[in-house]
Amino acid sequence: MTINNKSINLVIGIDFGTSRSGYAYAFTDDTKIYGKTDWSGAPAPYPKTQSHLLYSPDGEVIAWGFDARKKLAELQKDADKYMFFQNFKMQLRESRQNNANGFVITTKNRKNIVVIDLIADYLRLLKDLALKEIKEIKILNYICSDLQRVLIWLETLKSGNKPNYQDIDKVVILISGKNKLLSLYSSLLQEQINFQDKISLLKQDITNFQQKNSQQTQYISFIEDEKRKLTIENNNLRQNNQRLSNERNYYARQIQTNTQQQYLLQLQDEIRQINKKYNDLEKDIKHLENERNELVIEKGQILGKLAAKQIDKTTTFVTYTSSDDNIQHHILYQEFKQLKDQEFNAFSNKLFHYRCEQSLALKSNRKREITIIKSVLSENILINGMKIFAENSDFSPEILENAMKVVRPSFCHALGIVENSEISKILSNELENLIKQGIKFVTKTSSNDTTKRSWNEEEFTEAVKDISRTVYTALQIAEETNISREIRTNTDNLVRKGLELVKKIASADPPGNLWIEQKDTLFDYEKHEAVLGCKEGGKILLTVYPGYVVGNRIFEKALVFTEQEE
């Protein structure tokens, strides 16, 4: 048989299947076809073995066919380090990953294996096994042809013919020669196997060297690219640095110019404010001089009344008791506590929930927001209400204080008492009561129109509405929004109760006073009480509830909000 003018003595057919593969062969001088059915690891004779490959972590084939899966099962815990492939033929069509070498399969340990390399390894293993089997078949055929002669000679002996002793010698020589040939073939076959193993190792070394060389080439190329990028980036940074330096110098000059202009404008503004304060001080001085003249007149009148009473050192001190028309301050104090602790507190929570419906961000700081609401209610209802009724009282606290400053020295001198002594301090309350009665008496006799202003219901209701509007404004609740009827009603009721209470406090005899502290005022343990969780010291941020004071006696300290404790 010839193909392309070449003599062909052997034909091998390899069936490379998706799940199983096999081979068959025939010699051109014989019509018999040889196929393999005794595959290693097969559970039973079968014309094909499995299309499976098992690689070591170093990339060497350690098992194939039926043996691949069995070997993988034997590895157990170390199986994840090995690479097992099956049905890889279909990846030539179905794989969506490829690189410069073709389609690839990504293993569990994230190695990319080229599909064509898997196929080449598998076909090489089939080819090597087929060639090894064919060589063994050819040797056996050669030996069997000579043994046939021996068997024919032995048949002649069975038929009774006389043996030819020369033929016996030939048979002995022939068998002896065959044994030498078999021994020589076995040696040559072993040397071929060793040589093939060495070739395989050399090929693997060459492959590894090529891979390392390729990696080194890629790494060198990567380093050179990075070097070029860093050079470009360095140049860009230098240019940006120079540009930023120029801009910094430019803006520094601009800022210096603007700062000087702003400082000049600030100085001009301060000069205007100083001039305004100077004018205000001049007006205050004139006003104080007028008040001083009035107090001198009042002083004479009061001293005259004191002399008429013939006060001496053994004077019995009269304790003030209010008439039936005025409520005792300890009763008003209980009403004040109930108003702030119960009604102010409950309504502050309602307002907080209403404001959260308008802005959900307020929920993140609930405690501070409710504190601010209480402070707004206190300032607008209690403090502003106190100012309203204080303006309509018989005399202001400032008049009383100025009168005390003028009368106290004369009083102590008339009684022969040192002004800052303990007895002077004890007599201060009695002196204050006497001055109040004297001022009321002088005021009452000097004018027929001295009665306290009475508020009718219409005026009182209008005052309630005005204060309610100031509360909405302070809490940034626009009146044009759809404020619920419940909120409006509760606000008006709370304002009305607050005004009625501060009217009683201001109208009491002696009158009481409510006060709040300015922001950044230093905390005073005798006058202030800190909100729970705040420091009892430092600067005050805001007053939550006002303090309640009558003369020099503090009924209730002001509840203040200071810096939060860490």
Secondary structure, DSSP 4 states (H G I P E B T S, - for coil): -EETTEE--EEEEEEE-SSEEEEEEEETT---EEE----TT-SS--S-EE-EEEE-TTS-EEEETHHHHHHHHHHGGGGGGSEEEESGGGHHHH---EETTEEEEE-TT--EEEHHHHHHHHHHHHHHHHHHHHHHHHHHHHHHHHHHHHHHHHHHHHTTPPP-HHHHHHHHHHHHHHHHHHHHHHHHHHHHHHHHHHHHHHHHHHHHHHHHHHHHHHHHHHHHHHHHHHHHHHHHHHHHHHHHHHHHHHHHHHHHHHHHHHHHHHHHHHHHHHHHHHHHHHHHHHHHHHHHHHHHHHHHHHHHHHHHTT--TTPPPPPP---TTS--HHHHHHHHHHIIIIIIHHHHHHHHHHHHHH-GGGGGGHHHHHHHHHHHHIIIIIIHHHHHHHHTSSS-HHHHHHHHHHHHHHHHHHHT--TTSHHHHHHHHHHHHHHHHHHHHHHHHH-S--SPPPPPHHHHHHHHHHHHHHHHHHTT--TTS---HHHHHHHHHHHHHHHHHHHHHHHSSS--EEE-PPTTPBP-TTTEEEPTTB-SSSBEEEEEE-EEEETTEEEEPEEEEESBP-
